[in-house]
Amino acid sequence: MITDTTALCVRPDTLLRDAVTQMDRNRLGIILVVDGQRRLIGTITDGDVRRAVLANSDFGRPVTDLLASKAGTKHARPLTAAVGADHRSYLELLKAHRLLYLPLLDEAQRVAGLVALDEFLPDRALPLQAVVMAGGKGSRLHPLTEELPKPMLPVGDRPLMEIIIEQLREVGIHRVNVTTHHQPEKISDHFGDGRRFGVELTYVAEERPLGTAGALGLMKPPEETTLVINGDILTQVDFRAMLAFHREHQADLTLAVRRYDLEVPYGVVECEGQAVRRISEKPALGFFVNAGIYLLEPSVYRYIPGGERFDMPDLVQRLLEARRPVVSFPIREYWLDIGERAQYEQAQAEIKQWSAE
């Protein structure tokens, strides 16, 4: 239990961007908004922040604006408990409401502590299996990929895929499927059955390229949620936060997205017929782009054809047409798609900063 919550508390006039910085510094995924007497006004969670990113919220506004936007939703009033209660009751509340954190209040409703699910289950593994998509040829990285699959290109002193496998293992994911096509033996010779890297690896060979989702149709449908990640991504995304977001929104499929801003180098003219209504000089347009990381429920697999070329956008479209819940999870952490030589060189420079941190 955390009894000194000073670093977790902010005042109502704190700017949202400053509260997020404080949250990231604490690495707990929650901030407590309190008044002058430390009475709890509300909470801001990692999920709240990511929803604010999707809503294009102004992070230069006070945290009370975000609290106000939660009014009338299931996120409006935080669940709390009395300090000094039996710790088993805290665990029961956390599990019953699928919470990661529980603020504790004294008799005057002042913040007196915080309990986290990890305190009770410190070694909890994510209930996931993973699929690393490593079958692409990496044509845009030729000649580097002439003799190596793209996920086996060295980033720093080891292959990119080794970094991905390590990240999966660190969050407790131990069963990993790897889809292969181009130079598959370079992957299997390096990783073997995965035991040397603390995981259990299974290889799924694509005799012909099946797209970004087609190889899933070659696998036995799983009984648990599956994390799918492209094998050419360097990222520090929080997989635990992504799973919590996925479950909170009861999604069949969650796809990670990344903000991408594009500046138009011309004045954009908006017209109604021949009449000019507005002109914007070199506007910046913002989009969310697919980040190549997904969470899939077992029910999704029935929408994937067996042995046919099929891409993730096709799967998303089928789910939407079937009115199944698909949600987006915005990545706030570091993310780099190593698709071209410039990104590969960028990865080499930035992996050194990771090592130094």
N, C-alpha and C positions, 0 to 999 in steps of 0.2 A: 504493500500500500504506500502511495506517495502522500506524505503528510505535509511537506513543504511545497505548496502549490504556487508559490510566488511567480515562478517562471512560466506557469501555465495561465495566469490571469491577466486580463487586459481590461481597461476601462471602456465604457460605451463610446467615447469619442475617439478611440484608437482607429486609425485608418486600416482598412481591410488588408492592404498590402503589407503593412507593418505586422499585423496579427499573423498573416501567413508566413512571413519571415520568422516570426517567433515560433510558430508551429513547426516549421521545417528545422529550426535549430534544436527544438526539444525532441524531435523525431518520435512524437507520440501520436500525432494525427488528431489532436483535439486542443482547443483553446476555450477557456472559461471566461465569459464576460460577466464582470461583477461591478456592483456599485461601490460607493465610497466606504460602505460598511462591510464589504466583501460578501454581500448577499448575491446569490446567483441570479443573473438576469436571463442568461441563455448560454448555449454552447455553439461553437463553430467546429465542425468536424472536417476531416479530409474530404468526405463525400460532399459536404456543403460547398467547399471551395471548388471542387471539380464541377459541380452543377452551376456555380457562378461563372466559371470559365465558359461553359457551354452557352450560358445566357448572355455572354459578352458583357458581364457586369463591370461597373466602374470600380476598380480596386483602389481608387483614390478617395472613395467615400468611407464614412465611418462604419464600423462593424454593425451598428444598430440598423443600417439599411439592409444588410443581409439578414439579420434576425427578423426584420419586418417582412421580408419577402417569404419567409418560412411560415408566416401566419396562415392558419387554416390547413396546413399540411401535417402529415404524420411526423415531420421533423420539427414542429413548432416548439413543443415543450419537452425539454430533456428529462429523461428518467433519472431519478436520484434515489439515494438511500441514506439512512441515518448513520452517522459515524458511530463506531463502537458496537455495531451489530455483529452477529455471528458471521464469520467469513463464508461459511457455506451458503448463507442466504444471498451474499453478493454473487457468488458463482451461479446460483440458480437464476437470479435476475439476468445476469449477463447472457446465459445460455438461452433462457426462455425468450428474450427479446432480441437475440442475435446481435448483441452489442460488444464492442471492444473495450469500452471504458464506462465507468460508473462514478459520477461525482458524489461525494459524501458531504452531507450538511449537518451542522450542529443544531441545537434546539432553536436558535435564532435565525435559522435558514442561511447561515454563513458557510462559505466553502471551508471545509475542514480536512479534505483529503480527496484522493482519487484512487480507485482500484482499476486494474487492467486485467483483461482475460489472460494475458501472457503470464501474469503472476501465478495463476492457478495451473496453467498448462504451458510452462515455459518451453517445452520441447515439441509443441504441437506442430505436426507436419501439415502442409496444405493437402486437403483431400482431393488431389488432382493427379491425373496422369498428363504427360506432355507429349507433344508432337513437334519436332523441329523439321521444318521444310528445307531440305538441303539438296533438292534435285535439279535446281536451275543451272544453266551453263555459264551464266555470268558473262554474256557476250560483250557487254559494254566495258568490261575490265580486261579484255584481251590486250596483250598476250599473257597477262598475269594468270589468267584462268585456263590457259591452254593445257597445262599439265596438272592443275589443281582445281577441285571444286571451289566455288567462291567461299563457302563457309570454312574452308581449310586455309585460306590466305592468312599469313601471320599478321597479327595486330599486336605490336609490342614484341614479346618473346614467345608467343604461342598462338595457335590457330584461333580465329574468331569463335568457332563453334565450341572450343574448349572453355572460353569465357562464358558462353551461354549455358553450357552444361553445369559449370560451377555455380552460376546464379540460381539455376533450378534446384540443385542439391542443397544450397544454403537455405532455401525456404522449405525444405523437406519434401521436394518432389523427387522421387527415386525411380519411377518407371517412365522411361522415355522412348518413344518411337522416333526413328529418323527416316525420312523419305529420301531416297537416293535415285540418281539417274546418271549424271555426268561424273565419270571417274569415281564410281562408288567404292572401289577398293582402297582409295586413298583415305576415305573416312573410316571404313571398317578396320583397316590395318592399324590405324592410329588409336581408335577407341576400343576395339575388340568388343567384349560383352559389357563394357562399361564399369566393371568392378574396380578397376584401377582409379576410376574417377568418382567412385562412390554412388553410382547409379546402375540400373539394369537397363541395358540398351537392346532394342529390337529394331531390325532394319526392314524397311518396306521398299522394295525395289520397283521402280517405274520402268517398264520395258520401253515405254514411250512417254514423253511428257504429258502429264495429266492436269496441268494447271495448278493453281494455288489451293484447290480444295479437292480435286479429283482423287488424289492418293488416299484421302480419308475413306473413300469408298472401297479401298482394298483391305481395310482393317476390320476386325471384328468390332461391332458396336460396343462401346464401353458401358460400364455400369455407373461411372462417376463423371463429374465435370472434366472436360479436357481443355488444357491450355495449348493453343497452337501458336507457334512463333516462327517467323521467317528466319532462316539461318544466316541472313546477311545484315542483321541489326545489332548495333552496339547501343545498349541502353542501360539505364539504372532505374527503370520503372519499378514501382512497388507492386509486386504480384499479389501480396496480401491485401493491399488496398483495392486492387482491381477485383479480386474475388469478393470482397465485402460489398463493393459497389454492385457487382453482378447479382449477388443474392438479395441485396436491399431492394433492387428494382425487379426482382423475380424474372429475370431475363432468360430467354432460351439461348440467345447469342449476344455476347457483348464484344464490340470491336473497339480497340484502342484507336484514338484519333489524335492528331497533332495539329496545332494551329499553324497555318501557312499564310503569310501575308504577301500580296503581290501589288507592286506599285505600277500603275499604268503610266507610261511615259508621255502621255498626251492629255490634252483637255478632253474630257468626256462630255458629250452633248446629249442631253435627254430631250426627246421630242415627242409630241403628240401630233401625228400626221406631219404636216410641214411646219408646225409651230414649235419653236424652241421654248422649252419650259425651264431649263436649268443647264448650266455648264459648270463642271467641276474640273479644276486644274490639277492634273496628275494625282488622281485619287488613289488611296491605298485600299485594296480590297482584301478582306480576310475570309479564309476558308478553313474548314477542318478536313484534313486528308487522312486516308487510311494509313495507320502506322504498322500494319503487318503483325499484330498481336491480337489473339481472339480467345474467348472462353465459350465453349460449346457444351450445352446439356446433351445427355444421351439421346433425347427425343429428336434432336436436330439431324441425326445420322440417317433417318428415314427419308430425308429430302435430298440426300447425296446419291447420285447414280453410281452404280458399280462399274469400274473399268472404263469410264468415259472421261474425256477432258471436261473439267468443271472448275470454275474459279470462285473465289470467295464472294465477289459481287453477285454472281449468279445465285449462290446459296442465300445471301442476304435478301435478294429479291424474291426468291421462293418463299422464304419465311414471312416476308412482309405481305405477299399475296395471300398467304394462309392465315394472316392476322395473328402471327406469333410475335411475342415481345422481343424486339431487338433494340439494344441501347448502346450508346457511345460512351466511352470512358476517356476523358481528355488526359493526355500525358503532360504532367508539369515537370517531370524529371528530365534528365538528359536522354536524348534519343538521336540516333544517326542511322540513316539508311545508307549502307555502303554499296551504292549501285554503280558509281562511276569513279574514275581515277581520282578526281578532286576530293570526293568523300573518303576514299581510302587513305589518301595522304592526310586528311584532316583527322581521321581515326588514329593514325600513328602518332600525331602530335598530342591528341587529347588523352590517349591512354596513359601517357606519362604523367598527366595531372592526376588521373585516378590513383596511380601508384604513390604519388606524393601526398595525397590526402590522408 
